[in-house]
Amino acid sequence: MRVTVRGSQEMMELAETFNKMAADLQRAETLRHNLMADVSHELRTPLTVLEGNLRAALDHIYALDEAEIANLYGQTRHLIRLVNDLRELTLAESHRLPLEKQPTDLNALVTETLQALEPLAVESEVCLIDQLPPLPKVTVDTIRMRQVLLVTVDTIRMRQVLFNLLTNALRHTPPDGKITVLGTLQEHEMKLIIQDNGDGLESEQLLAVFDRFYRTDKSRSRETGGTGLGLAIVKAIIEAHGGQIEAKSAGKGQGSQFIVTLPC
């Protein structure tokens, strides 16, 4: 329900406030409805696997050996990860995700994340390249006598953004491929770019890649392809910082770019 904005200044302000409240309530209800539909769909498969295997064990169709217990444990871990990811996404989309913003050395944050992912990259035979330049808006680190870029962000959440984007790139980059981190700084915004030469995206995939539970490769299972919430969480965290993210690609097999824009 909406009201017409007219009358005195006070009445117009009241009408605008009412309309905003109505819009917020409608948005919250839409989020709730979509979330319930998504959750019921995604939980069905691992719960069905657990129920079927446990029923077979109870009926003595087969024994719960070590391999089967490991399989059930894996399904349980997936459920826990899915629930945790859904909680974070719901908080972020409803603008209730707590952020502890502080001046952060972005260059150091990128370096730390790349180092943490280096073993996974070596295993995948993919090269991680840090080409984030020493950007011009700086402060002096008097202890190490160097200049560092400081952006005001939640360091833990930004590390999560980098981790999700880089692990997503690793999943879609073939052996002997490379993933490069680049960046630019303009007057009022900073761009951080994760670029790979992997699978690439078609135009319709670019529009859906940040949707909940979307997987570009339908053949990937929930175990090998994650929960399908990583990029949705990235988008929600970036928007909670007042920024935005977009995906670009020249097409299948042409690699992808994920461009994060943050206000300075």
C-alpha positions in Angstrom: 0.0 0.0 0.0 1.2 3.5 -0.9 -0.2 6.9 -0.3 -0.1 10.0 -2.5 2.5 12.5 -1.6 0.7 15.9 -1.5 -0.4 18.6 0.9 1.7 20.6 3.2 5.4 20.1 3.7 4.8 18.1 6.9 2.1 15.9 5.2 4.5 15.3 2.3 7.3 14.2 4.6 4.9 12.0 6.5 3.7 10.4 3.3 7.2 9.8 2.1 8.2 8.2 5.4 5.1 6.0 5.2 5.9 4.9 1.6 9.5 4.1 2.6 8.3 2.0 5.5 5.8 0.2 3.2 8.6 -0.4 0.7 10.9 -1.7 3.3 8.3 -4.1 4.6 7.5 -5.3 1.1 11.2 -5.9 0.5 11.6 -7.8 3.7 8.7 -10.0 2.9 10.1 -10.7 -0.6 13.5 -11.6 0.9 11.8 -13.9 3.4 9.7 -15.6 0.7 12.7 -16.0 -1.7 14.9 -17.3 1.1 12.4 -19.9 2.2 12.0 -21.2 -1.3 15.8 -21.3 -1.9 16.5 -23.0 1.4 13.9 -25.7 1.0 15.2 -26.5 -2.4 18.9 -26.6 -1.3 18.3 -28.5 1.9 16.3 -31.3 0.2 19.2 -33.1 -1.4 21.6 -33.4 1.5 18.8 -34.3 3.9 17.4 -36.9 1.5 20.9 -38.5 1.3 21.3 -38.5 5.1 17.8 -40.0 5.6 18.2 -42.7 2.9 21.6 -43.8 4.1 20.6 -43.9 7.7 17.4 -45.8 6.9 19.4 -48.3 4.9 21.8 -48.8 7.9 18.8 -49.2 10.3 17.3 -51.8 8.0 20.6 -53.6 7.9 20.8 -53.3 4.1 24.5 -52.4 4.6 26.7 -51.6 7.6 27.9 -48.2 8.5 31.6 -48.6 7.6 34.2 -45.9 7.7 33.6 -44.8 4.1 29.9 -44.4 4.6 30.4 -42.5 7.9 32.7 -40.2 6.1 30.1 -39.6 3.4 27.4 -38.8 6.0 29.9 -36.5 7.8 30.5 -34.7 4.5 26.8 -34.1 4.0 26.5 -32.8 7.6 29.4 -30.4 7.1 27.7 -29.1 3.9 24.5 -28.5 5.8 26.4 -26.6 8.5 28.2 -24.5 5.9 25.0 -23.8 4.1 23.2 -22.6 7.2 26.1 -20.4 8.2 26.3 -18.9 4.6 22.5 -18.3 4.6 22.7 -16.5 7.9 25.4 -14.2 6.7 23.6 -13.5 3.4 20.3 -12.8 5.2 21.9 -10.4 7.6 23.7 -8.6 4.7 20.7 -8.4 2.5 18.6 -7.0 5.3 21.3 -4.4 6.1 21.9 -6.0 9.6 25.4 -7.4 9.0 27.6 -5.9 11.7 30.6 -4.1 10.2 33.7 -3.1 12.2 35.3 -0.6 9.8 38.8 0.5 10.3 41.7 1.9 8.2 43.1 -1.1 6.3 46.2 -1.6 4.2 44.6 -3.1 1.2 47.9 -4.1 -0.4 48.8 -6.1 2.7 45.4 -7.7 2.8 45.6 -8.8 -0.8 49.2 -10.2 -0.2 48.0 -12.2 2.9 45.1 -13.7 1.0 47.1 -14.7 -2.0 49.7 -16.3 0.3 47.0 -18.3 2.1 45.6 -19.6 -1.2 49.0 -20.3 -2.7 49.0 -24.1 -1.8 45.6 -24.5 -3.4 46.8 -22.7 -6.5 49.9 -24.8 -6.7 47.7 -28.0 -6.4 45.5 -26.6 -9.2 48.6 -25.6 -11.3 47.4 -22.0 -11.4 49.5 -18.9 -11.0 48.4 -16.2 -8.6 49.7 -12.7 -9.6 49.6 -9.6 -7.4 49.6 -6.5 -9.7 47.9 -4.2 -7.2 50.0 -1.0 -7.5 51.0 1.3 -4.6 48.0 3.5 -5.0 48.5 7.3 -4.6 46.1 8.1 -1.7 48.4 7.0 1.1 49.5 7.5 4.7 53.0 7.1 6.0 53.8 4.0 8.1 56.4 5.5 10.4 57.5 2.1 11.8 58.4 0.6 8.5 59.1 3.9 6.7 56.9 3.1 3.8 53.7 4.4 2.2 50.6 2.2 2.4 47.1 2.5 1.0 44.5 2.7 3.8 40.8 2.2 3.0 38.1 2.2 5.7 36.5 -1.3 5.6 35.7 -4.2 7.8 39.0 -6.1 7.4 37.5 -9.5 8.2 34.7 -9.1 5.7 37.0 -7.8 3.0 39.3 -10.8 3.5 36.2 -12.9 3.0 35.4 -11.1 -0.2 38.9 -11.6 -1.6 38.9 -15.3 -0.5 35.5 -16.0 -2.1 36.4 -14.2 -5.4 39.8 -15.9 -5.6 38.6 -19.4 -4.8 35.8 -18.9 -7.3 38.4 -18.0 -9.9 40.5 -21.0 -9.0 37.5 -23.3 -9.6 37.0 -22.0 -13.1 40.7 -21.6 -14.2 42.3 -24.6 -15.9 45.9 -25.8 -15.2 48.6 -23.4 -16.4 46.1 -20.6 -16.1 46.6 -17.4 -14.1 44.6 -15.2 -11.8 45.7 -11.5 -11.5 44.7 -9.0 -8.9 44.7 -5.4 -10.2 43.5 -2.1 -8.8 43.0 1.6 -9.6 42.2 4.6 -7.5 40.2 7.6 -8.7 39.1 10.7 -6.8 36.2 9.2 -4.9 36.4 5.5 -5.5 38.7 2.5 -5.7 38.4 -0.4 -8.0 39.8 -3.9 -7.2 39.8 -6.3 -10.1 40.1 -10.1 -9.9 41.0 -11.3 -13.4 41.4 -14.8 -14.7 41.9 -16.5 -18.1 39.5 -19.4 -17.3 36.1 -20.6 -18.3 34.6 -17.2 -19.0 30.9 -16.3 -18.8 28.2 -15.8 -21.4 25.9 -12.8 -21.3 23.0 -14.5 -19.6 25.4 -15.8 -16.9 26.7 -12.3 -16.2 23.2 -11.3 -15.1 22.7 -14.3 -12.8 26.2 -15.0 -11.4 25.5 -13.1 -8.1 22.1 -14.8 -7.5 21.7 -17.2 -4.6 22.6 -20.9 -5.4 23.6 -20.1 -9.0 26.2 -22.3 -10.5 27.6 -21.5 -13.9 28.7 -25.2 -14.4 25.6 -27.3 -13.7 27.7 -30.4 -13.6 29.4 -29.3 -10.4 28.0 -30.9 -7.3 27.4 -29.1 -4.1 30.6 -30.6 -2.7 32.9 -29.6 -5.6 31.1 -26.4 -6.4 30.5 -25.0 -2.9 27.1 -23.9 -1.5 26.4 -21.6 -4.5 26.2 -18.6 -2.1 29.8 -17.3 -2.2 29.3 -14.6 -4.9 25.9 -13.6 -3.4 27.6 -13.0 -0.1 30.4 -11.0 -1.8 27.8 -8.8 -3.4 26.0 -8.3 -0.2 29.1 -7.4 1.8 30.3 -5.0 -0.9 27.0 -3.2 -1.0 27.0 -3.1 2.9 30.2 -1.0 2.5 28.4 1.3 0.1 30.2 -0.2 -2.9 29.2 -2.3 -5.9 30.5 -5.3 -7.8 30.1 -6.4 -11.5 31.3 -9.3 -13.6 32.6 -8.9 -17.1 33.6 -11.5 -19.7 34.1 -11.7 -23.4 32.4 -15.1 -23.5 33.0 -18.8 -23.0 36.7 -19.6 -22.7 37.7 -15.9 -22.6 38.2 -15.5 -18.9 36.4 -13.3 -16.5 36.8 -10.1 -14.5 35.1 -9.3 -11.2 35.3 -5.6 -10.4 34.8 -4.4 -6.9 34.2 -0.6 -6.5 34.5 0.9 -3.0 34.0 4.6 -2.1 37.0 6.4 -0.8 
